[in-house]
Amino acid sequence: MKNPWKNKKVLVTGAGGFIGSHLAECLVTLGARTKALVHYHALGTPGWLNYSKHQRQMKIIAGDITDRDTLVEAMKGVETVFHLAALIAIPYSYQALGSYVRTNVQGTLNVLQVARRMGVRRVVHTSTSEVYGTAKYVPIDEAHPLQGQSPYAASKIGADKMVEAFYYSFGLDCVVVRPFNTFGPRQSLRAIVPTIIMQCLTQKQLHLGNLYPTRDMNYVEDIVRGFLLAGALKKASGKVINLGGAHEISIRDLVKLIGKLMDRKIVLREEARRVRPLKSEVDRLVADSTLAGDLLGWHPKISLQDGLKKTIAWFRKNNQYYHAKNFAI
């Protein structure tokens, strides 16, 4: 396929984060005229883009999606918006419910309203497999019922439905991309893969929560490729699209695999503060990505083992940015 991003004017919200920084960098390499909206904070740094060799090739804007004026300025002249900005930590969502509604629901509403006002051609909105809750059948396709088993999941369901409403009510060209569990370089210790890796690097015992849930793990490079296809192809308009590998692994088996790749003998200890409330735990997630294959021609290219090797290598070189002994909610 011909490069559709050459000289295209794009905005990535949440560009200082894990997936957002990888996406923003990829857009730059494809020749897109890229704006990167990063969350303003007192330190004044643009998140992971602070360490990016592509930092000077994009326009970095510090702000907050809950502030509509910031979005108006950021979307001037923009053709495509990749909306990744969100509060994502599930444990923290039990404590700060209002913050999740303000950022994930109201913030998304702001993005949509400003996109409509500014004549943006397409909004690619980031969902999450957590909106499905514990699988009622597997693999999980896009028709699977939604269930808010955590305040985080509920806020993302609200955001997804707001996107749907703008597509049907106002004709705003939107796509909802629903990644299953993503891992790779730069990910927060709030996620399971970096938590395991960093504890393997720094501790004799691993402190984890529930070990029985299963997840569909996908390397960030594959997920970014899915975002780019969803943003470029006309036939994706109005669709909700799962991105996942259709392979599940339990947390316990994931620990064993990472331990093997790192040549570590694993001693596990369950820590109560890392365990979700019983009814809130999502027991099983595994994707049906048939639609992604049919619409986008998207299939994962990087295996779990190869992705983990890349991720382990990155964390070995960059562990100074992390504090494994601190439990980040």
C-alpha positions as CSV (number, residue, x, y, z in Angstrom):
1,M,0.0,0.0,0.0
2,K,1.3,3.5,-0.9
3,N,2.3,5.5,2.1
4,P,-0.9,7.4,3.0
5,W,0.8,9.6,5.7
6,K,3.3,11.5,3.7
7,N,2.7,15.2,4.5
8,K,-0.6,14.5,6.2
9,K,-1.4,16.7,9.2
10,V,-2.1,14.6,12.2
11,L,-2.5,15.0,16.0
12,V,-1.8,12.4,18.6
13,T,-3.3,12.9,22.0
14,G,-1.5,11.1,24.8
15,A,1.7,11.3,22.8
16,G,3.9,11.2,25.8
17,G,2.7,7.8,26.9
18,F,3.5,4.3,26.0
19,I,1.6,3.5,22.8
20,G,1.2,7.2,21.9
21,S,5.0,7.9,21.8
22,H,5.6,4.9,19.6
23,L,2.7,6.0,17.3
24,A,3.9,9.7,17.1
25,E,7.4,8.6,16.2
26,C,6.1,6.2,13.5
27,L,4.1,8.9,12.0
28,V,7.1,11.2,11.8
29,T,9.1,8.5,10.1
30,L,6.3,8.1,7.5
31,G,6.5,11.8,6.7
32,A,3.4,13.0,8.5
33,R,3.3,16.5,9.8
34,T,2.8,15.5,13.4
35,K,1.5,17.3,16.4
36,A,2.0,15.6,19.7
37,L,-0.3,16.6,22.6
38,V,1.3,15.6,25.9
39,H,-0.1,16.0,29.4
40,Y,1.0,19.2,31.1
41,H,2.7,18.8,34.5
42,A,5.0,20.8,36.7
43,L,8.2,19.1,35.5
44,G,7.5,20.4,32.0
45,T,8.8,17.3,30.2
46,P,6.9,15.6,27.3
47,G,6.9,12.1,28.8
48,W,8.7,9.5,26.7
49,L,9.1,11.9,23.8
50,N,11.7,13.6,26.0
51,Y,14.0,10.8,25.0
52,S,13.0,10.5,21.4
53,K,15.4,11.2,18.5
54,H,12.3,12.4,16.6
55,Q,11.4,15.0,19.2
56,R,12.4,18.0,17.0
57,Q,10.5,16.6,14.0
58,M,7.1,17.0,15.7
59,K,5.3,19.9,17.3
60,I,4.9,19.1,21.0
61,I,2.0,20.8,22.8
62,A,1.6,20.5,26.5
63,G,-2.0,20.6,27.7
64,D,-5.0,18.6,28.9
65,I,-7.9,17.1,27.0
66,T,-10.3,18.3,29.7
67,D,-9.4,21.8,28.5
68,R,-11.2,22.5,25.2
69,D,-9.2,25.6,24.4
70,T,-6.0,23.4,24.3
71,L,-7.7,21.1,21.8
72,V,-8.9,23.9,19.6
73,E,-5.3,25.2,19.3
74,A,-3.9,21.7,18.8
75,M,-6.4,20.7,16.0
76,K,-5.9,23.7,13.8
77,G,-5.2,22.4,10.3
78,V,-5.3,18.8,11.4
79,E,-6.8,16.1,9.1
80,T,-6.6,13.0,11.4
81,V,-6.7,12.8,15.2
82,F,-5.4,9.7,17.0
83,H,-6.9,9.9,20.4
84,L,-4.9,8.0,23.0
85,A,-5.0,10.3,26.0
86,A,-6.7,8.6,29.0
87,L,-6.3,7.7,32.6
88,I,-5.5,4.0,32.4
89,A,-4.5,2.5,35.7
90,I,-7.2,0.1,36.9
91,P,-6.3,0.1,40.7
92,Y,-6.3,3.9,40.8
93,S,-9.8,4.0,39.2
94,Y,-11.2,2.4,42.4
95,Q,-10.0,5.5,44.3
96,A,-10.5,8.4,41.9
97,L,-13.7,7.6,40.0
98,G,-14.5,11.2,39.2
99,S,-11.1,11.7,37.6
100,Y,-11.7,8.9,35.2
101,V,-15.1,10.3,34.1
102,R,-13.6,13.7,33.6
103,T,-10.6,12.5,31.6
104,N,-11.9,9.5,29.7
105,V,-15.5,10.5,29.1
106,Q,-15.6,14.3,29.3
107,G,-12.1,14.5,27.7
108,T,-13.2,12.3,24.8
109,L,-16.3,14.4,24.4
110,N,-14.1,17.5,24.1
111,V,-11.9,15.8,21.5
112,L,-15.0,14.9,19.4
113,Q,-16.7,18.3,19.7
114,V,-13.5,20.2,18.7
115,A,-12.8,17.7,15.9
116,R,-16.3,18.3,14.5
117,R,-15.9,22.1,14.9
118,M,-12.5,22.1,13.2
119,G,-13.4,19.9,10.3
120,V,-11.1,17.0,11.2
121,R,-11.6,14.2,8.6
122,R,-11.2,11.3,10.9
123,V,-10.9,10.5,14.6
124,V,-9.2,7.2,15.6
125,H,-10.3,6.6,19.2
126,T,-8.5,4.2,21.5
127,S,-10.6,1.7,23.4
128,T,-9.5,-1.3,25.5
129,S,-10.3,-5.0,25.8
130,E,-11.2,-4.3,29.4
131,V,-14.6,-3.0,28.2
132,Y,-15.7,-6.6,27.5
133,G,-15.2,-7.8,31.1
134,T,-14.7,-11.5,31.7
135,A,-15.3,-13.3,28.5
136,K,-18.8,-14.7,28.0
137,Y,-17.5,-16.6,25.0
138,V,-14.1,-16.8,23.3
139,P,-12.6,-15.6,21.1
140,I,-14.2,-12.2,21.8
141,D,-15.5,-10.4,18.8
142,E,-16.7,-6.9,18.5
143,A,-20.3,-8.0,19.1
144,H,-19.5,-9.3,22.6
145,P,-21.5,-7.6,25.4
146,L,-19.7,-4.7,27.2
147,Q,-19.4,-4.9,31.0
148,G,-17.8,-2.3,33.2
149,Q,-16.1,-4.5,35.8
150,S,-13.9,-1.6,37.0
151,P,-14.5,2.2,37.1
152,Y,-11.8,2.4,34.4
153,A,-13.6,0.0,32.1
154,A,-16.9,1.8,32.7
155,S,-15.3,5.2,31.8
156,K,-13.9,3.7,28.6
157,I,-17.3,2.2,27.7
158,G,-18.7,5.7,28.1
159,A,-16.0,7.2,25.9
160,D,-16.5,4.5,23.2
161,K,-20.3,5.1,23.2
162,M,-19.7,8.9,22.9
163,V,-17.6,8.2,19.8
164,E,-20.4,6.0,18.4
165,A,-22.9,8.8,19.1
166,F,-20.9,11.4,17.2
167,Y,-20.6,9.0,14.2
168,Y,-24.3,8.4,14.0
169,S,-25.7,11.7,15.2
170,F,-23.3,14.2,13.6
171,G,-21.6,12.3,10.8
172,L,-18.1,12.6,12.3
173,D,-15.8,10.1,10.7
174,C,-14.7,7.9,13.6
175,V,-13.0,4.6,14.1
176,V,-12.7,2.8,17.5
177,V,-9.6,0.7,17.8
178,R,-9.8,-1.8,20.6
179,P,-6.3,-3.2,21.5
180,F,-6.0,-6.2,23.7
181,N,-3.2,-6.3,26.2
182,T,-0.2,-4.4,24.7
183,F,3.4,-4.6,25.9
184,G,6.8,-3.3,24.9
185,P,9.4,-0.7,25.6
186,R,8.4,2.4,27.7
187,Q,5.4,0.7,29.3
188,S,4.5,1.7,32.9
189,L,5.0,-0.7,35.8
190,R,1.2,-0.5,36.2
191,A,1.2,-3.2,33.4
192,I,2.0,-6.8,34.1
193,V,4.9,-7.4,31.6
194,P,7.2,-4.6,32.8
195,T,6.3,-5.4,36.4
196,I,7.5,-9.0,36.0
197,I,10.6,-7.9,34.1
198,M,11.7,-5.2,36.5
199,Q,11.1,-7.4,39.5
200,C,13.2,-10.1,37.9
201,L,16.0,-7.6,37.3
202,T,16.0,-6.2,40.9
203,Q,14.4,-8.6,43.4
204,K,14.7,-12.2,44.6
205,Q,10.9,-12.5,45.0
206,L,8.1,-11.4,42.6
207,H,5.2,-9.7,44.2
208,L,2.1,-10.0,42.0
209,G,-1.7,-10.2,42.2
210,N,-3.9,-12.8,40.8
211,L,-2.1,-15.4,38.6
212,Y,-5.0,-17.2,37.1
213,P,-6.4,-14.6,34.6
214,T,-5.5,-15.1,31.0
215,R,-4.6,-12.3,28.6
216,D,-4.0,-11.8,24.8
217,M,-0.6,-10.2,24.7
218,N,0.5,-8.1,21.7
219,Y,3.7,-6.3,21.0
220,V,3.4,-2.5,20.6
221,E,4.8,-2.4,17.1
222,D,1.9,-4.5,15.9
223,I,-0.6,-2.4,17.7
224,V,0.8,0.8,16.2
225,R,0.5,-0.7,12.7
226,G,-3.1,-1.4,13.4
227,F,-3.7,2.2,14.4
228,L,-2.1,3.5,11.2
229,L,-4.3,1.2,9.0
230,A,-7.4,2.2,10.9
231,G,-6.6,5.9,10.4
232,A,-5.9,5.5,6.6
233,L,-8.5,3.1,5.2
234,K,-11.9,4.5,4.3
235,K,-13.7,1.2,4.9
236,A,-12.8,1.4,8.6
237,S,-15.2,4.4,9.0
238,G,-17.7,3.9,11.8
239,K,-16.3,0.5,12.8
240,V,-15.1,-0.9,16.2
241,I,-12.0,-3.0,15.5
242,N,-10.3,-5.5,17.8
243,L,-6.5,-5.8,17.7
244,G,-5.3,-9.0,19.2
245,G,-3.5,-12.2,18.5
246,A,-6.1,-14.7,19.4
247,H,-3.7,-16.4,21.8
248,E,-4.2,-16.4,25.6
249,I,-1.7,-17.0,28.3
250,S,-2.3,-17.0,32.1
251,I,-0.3,-14.6,34.2
252,R,1.3,-17.6,35.9
253,D,2.5,-19.0,32.6
254,L,3.6,-15.5,31.5
255,V,5.8,-15.3,34.6
256,K,7.3,-18.7,33.8
257,L,8.1,-17.6,30.2
258,I,9.7,-14.3,31.2
259,G,11.7,-16.1,33.9
260,K,12.9,-18.6,31.3
261,L,13.9,-15.9,28.8
262,M,15.7,-14.0,31.6
263,D,17.3,-17.1,33.0
264,R,15.8,-16.5,36.4
265,K,14.4,-18.9,38.9
266,I,11.1,-17.4,40.0
267,V,9.8,-17.2,43.5
268,L,6.3,-15.9,43.6
269,R,4.4,-14.1,46.4
270,E,0.9,-12.9,46.1
271,E,0.4,-9.4,47.5
272,A,-3.1,-8.4,48.6
273,R,-2.9,-4.8,47.5
274,R,-2.2,-6.0,43.9
275,V,-5.4,-8.2,43.8
276,R,-8.5,-6.7,42.2
277,P,-11.8,-7.0,44.1
278,L,-13.3,-10.5,43.3
279,K,-16.1,-9.4,41.1
280,S,-13.9,-6.8,39.4
281,E,-11.3,-9.2,38.1
282,V,-11.5,-9.9,34.4
283,D,-10.7,-13.6,34.2
284,R,-10.3,-14.2,30.6
285,L,-9.5,-12.1,27.5
286,V,-8.7,-13.5,24.0
287,A,-9.4,-11.6,20.8
288,D,-11.2,-12.4,17.6
289,S,-9.5,-10.1,15.2
290,T,-11.2,-11.4,12.1
291,L,-12.6,-7.9,11.3
292,A,-9.1,-6.4,11.5
293,G,-7.9,-8.9,9.0
294,D,-10.9,-8.4,6.7
295,L,-11.0,-4.6,6.8
296,L,-7.4,-3.6,7.4
297,G,-5.4,-6.6,6.3
298,W,-4.0,-6.6,9.9
299,H,-2.5,-9.6,11.6
300,P,0.1,-9.7,14.4
301,K,3.6,-10.2,13.0
302,I,5.7,-10.4,16.2
303,S,5.3,-13.5,18.4
304,L,4.9,-13.3,22.1
305,Q,8.4,-14.7,22.7
306,D,10.1,-12.4,20.2
307,G,8.2,-9.4,21.6
308,L,9.2,-10.3,25.1
309,K,12.9,-10.6,24.1
310,K,12.8,-7.1,22.6
311,T,11.1,-5.8,25.7
312,I,13.5,-7.5,28.2
313,A,16.5,-6.1,26.2
314,W,15.0,-2.6,26.4
315,F,14.3,-2.7,30.1
316,R,17.8,-4.0,30.8
317,K,19.2,-0.9,29.1
318,N,16.7,1.6,30.6
319,N,15.9,0.3,34.1
320,Q,17.1,3.6,35.6
321,Y,13.7,5.1,34.7
322,Y,11.8,2.6,36.9
323,H,11.5,1.8,40.6
324,A,10.4,-1.8,40.8
325,K,10.0,-1.8,44.6
326,N,7.2,0.8,44.5
327,F,3.8,-0.5,43.7
328,A,2.4,2.0,41.1
329,I,-1.4,2.1,41.2
